[in-house]
């Protein structure tokens, strides 16, 4: 069972890396449910599983989106206009979300994740607006929105791309540019939240394989696979019909969210 757990971590890293590159979502939507099921097999106490799944997911997102962001930057798709308006709020919100995740009951945290998962999957199925980007949005409003997104993302371990991409599309940012900016945003959320989870989880340091709330071995297995696959996903974004990928992935998320609620 232990060997099977590590193999599933590697497989999850492959999927997370491809999705991070193709859709700019960081991979947490796949990694958190996967870790919720796998961490008990790796010896994690039941009362720590959900928080550790969230923290470890965000740690893998740092590695995945670092690779993905570099690839998008190389392709010239990163808009620093939107990066400057989103990143500060996302980072502040991420620290708040990490703190809330350690305070909430694990069962409630799993339910919140399932509801967020369902809402995001439905949102991905709704057609997006087109036209010229709306660049005159208030900086203060963007800061508040990004802080809220950072809090929710760190709370449930999804990295932020699943919120950032729809927001940017609503502002009529081209889809490939939105995905590229989202990868930078997910990297910022991951870094901020992981530092907070490590600091907040210092009382867990006595346990093997842990760094705060981050399960180091699972993080390494997922990160290695996801980093190798993220550039492939970023390259595929330039050729594949992203809208079709979004619809298929959204249906998959609906199934996962229902299973989490039932489970």
N, C-alpha and C positions, 0 to 999 in steps of 0.2 A: 504493500500500500504506500510505503514511503517513496519507493522508486517511481510508482505511478504518479504520486503527487508532484515530484520534480519534473517528470515528463509533461504533465499537464501545464506546469508553470512555463516550460519552454514553448509549448504549443500556444499558450495564451500570449506569450511575448511576441510570437510571430504574427498573430492576428492583430494585436494591439499596435505593433509597428506599422503594419500595412495600412490600418485604419487611420493612424496618426498622420501618415504621409498623404493618404488620399483625401481624407475628410477634415483634417486639422483638429481632431477631437482628443488627442492625447492618449486614448486607449483605456481610460478609467471605466468607461461604460462596460467594457468586457472584463477588465482585471478585477474590479471590486466583487462582482458576483462570483467570479472564478475563485478568488481567495476566500470568500465566505464559506465556500464548500471545501476548499483544500486545506486551509490553515488547521482545522482540527486534526487532519491526517498527519500534519507536520508537528503535532504536539502542543499546539497553542490552547490555552485554557478557554472554555466557552465564553466567559464574561469579557474576554479581550478580543475575540475574533473580529467583530465588526469594526471597532476602532483601528485594529491592526491592519485589517483589509484596506481601510481608507488611507491610512498613513503609508503603507507599503505601495499601494497603487500610485499615490502621488510621488513617491520616490522613484518609481519606474517611469512615471510621466516626465520627470526631469530629464532622464537619460534619452527617452524616446523623442521628446520634442526638441531637445538639443540637436539631435541628429536631423530631425525633420526641418527645424528652423534654418539650419545651415544649408540644407538642400534648396529650400524655397528662396533663401537669400541669394544663392548661386543662380537661380532661375530669374532673379530680378522681380519677384512678386511681392516682396514685403514693403508695405506702405508705411513709412515712418510718421506720416501725418496722423494715422490712426493709432499707431503704436504709442505715440506721446500722449494721446488722449485716454487710452485705456489702461496702460500698464500700472501707473501709480495706484489707482483705485483697486485694481485687481490684487495687487500685492498686500495692501492694507486689509482688504476683505479676506484674503486667504489666511492671514494670521488670526483674525476673529473667528473664521470658520473652524480652524484647527482647534482652537480653545473650546468652542461649543461642542465639537465632536467628542472631546474627552469628558464633557460634563453630562451629556445626554445618556439615557438608558440605551444599551445596545439594541434592544428590540425596537425601540422608537426610531433609532438611527437607521435600522434596516428598512422600516416602513417608509421613512422619509425618502430614502434612496429609491425605493420601488416607485413611489409616487412621482418623484422627479424623473425617473427613467420613463415612466408612462407618458408624462407631459411632453418630454423632449421628443419621444418617438412620434407622437401625434403631430407635434410642431414640424417635424422633418417631412411629414407627408403633405403639408399645406404649401401650395405654390408661393414662391417669393416674388416680391416686386422687382421691376426692372426700370431702368432710366438712369439719369445722371446721379452720381453720389450726392447725398445730402450733407454737405460739409459745414453748414452754418448752425449745427446743433450746439447749444450752450455747453461750454467746457465744464461748468459746475454740474449740469445735468448728467453729462457723460461720466463725471467722476463718481456721482452717486450711483448711477446704474452699474458702473464697473465694480464699485465696492460691493454692491449687492451680489453681483455675479461671482466675485471672488470668494465671498463668504459662503454662498451656496455650493460652489465648486469644491472648496476645501472641506466643507461639512460632509459631503458625500463622496469625495475622492475622485471626481470626474475630470479634473484638470481645467475645465472652462471652455474648451473648444465647442462643446455642444450648446453653450449659451452664446458665445462670442460670434460664431458663424451666423446664426439666425439674426442676431442684432445687426451685424454689419450688412447682411443681405437686406434687412428692412431699411437700412440707410442707403441701399442701392449700390453698395460696393460690389464689384464683380466677384463671382464665386471663387475663382482661383486666388484672387488677392485677399479675400476674406479668410480663406483657409490658411494662407501664409501668415497673415497677421495673428490669426487664432493660435498658430503654433508658437509664436513668440509669447502670446498671452498665457498659454498653458505652461510654458517654461517658467514664466514669472510666478504664476500661482504655485506651481510645484515647489520651486525653491523656497519661497516664503513659508508655505505650509509645512514642508518637511522640517525645516529648522525649528518651527514652533512645536511640531510633534516630538522631535528629539529632545528638546528642552523640557516639555511638559511631561514626557515619559521617563524622566531620569530615575524614578522610583522603581522602574522595571528593569534596570540595568543588570540585576543579578541573574536574569534568565539567559540561557544559552541562545545565541543567534539573534539577539535583539539589540537595537540601538534606539532607545526610547520606545516609541510605538511602531518602529519599522522592523519588519522581519528581514534580516540582512540576506539570508540564503535565498529566500523567495525573490527578493528584490534583484539579486545578482542574476538568477536564472532567467527571470522575465526580461530584465534590462538588456542582457546580452543579445537575446533573440530579437527584441524589439528594435534595438539600435541597428542591427544588421538589416532589418526589413523596412525601417522607416524611409530610407532614401529610395527604395524600390517603390514604395507607395507614393512618394512625392513625384517620382518620374511618371508613374501611371496616371497621376492627376492630369498631366499634360495631354494624355491621349484618350483616356476612358470617359464614357458619359457619366459624370459625377452624379447627376440627378437620379439616374437609375440605381446607382450604388446607394444613394441616400435612402431611397424607397425600400430597397431590400434590407438594409441595415435597420431601418425604422421598424419593420415588421419583426425582425429578430429581437429588438429591444422590448417590444410589446410582450412577446412570449416570456422573456427573462423576467420582466417586472411582475407579470402575473404569477410566475413560479415563486418569486421572492415573497410576494404577499401571502400566497398559500402556504409556503414553507415556514 
